[in-house]
Amino acid sequence: MVTEIAQIEIKPGSEKDFEAAVAKAKAAFGRAKGFHGFELHKSIEKPQRYRLMVKWATLENHTVDFRGSENFTEWRGLVGQYFASPPEVEHTETVLTT
């Protein structure tokens, strides 16, 4: 299992609209190959900063299958207008849980 972590800075004052757009995008993710769920986290100290944590079966399910699909186009169409800058994305794999 791979976790995509996207740090997203949004335009001030658009927090509620951004959160609603991410909720609408749930369907686009749900149709994606290898998708296993996501969480959206909002920073307490920096309310325009979010972290989207997406679970994928493989790295390629995100970088190839999702990014090359209409689902990705739908996702960006819903949320892209709220971005203050391009998201920073990295991928992790779990090495320890307690």
Buried (B, 14 or more C-beta within 10 A) or exposed (E): EBBBBBBBBBBEEBBEBBBEBBEEBEEBBEEBBBBBEBEBEBEEEEEBBBBBBBBBBEEBBBBEBBBEBEBBEBBBEBBEEBBEEEBEBEBEEEEEEE
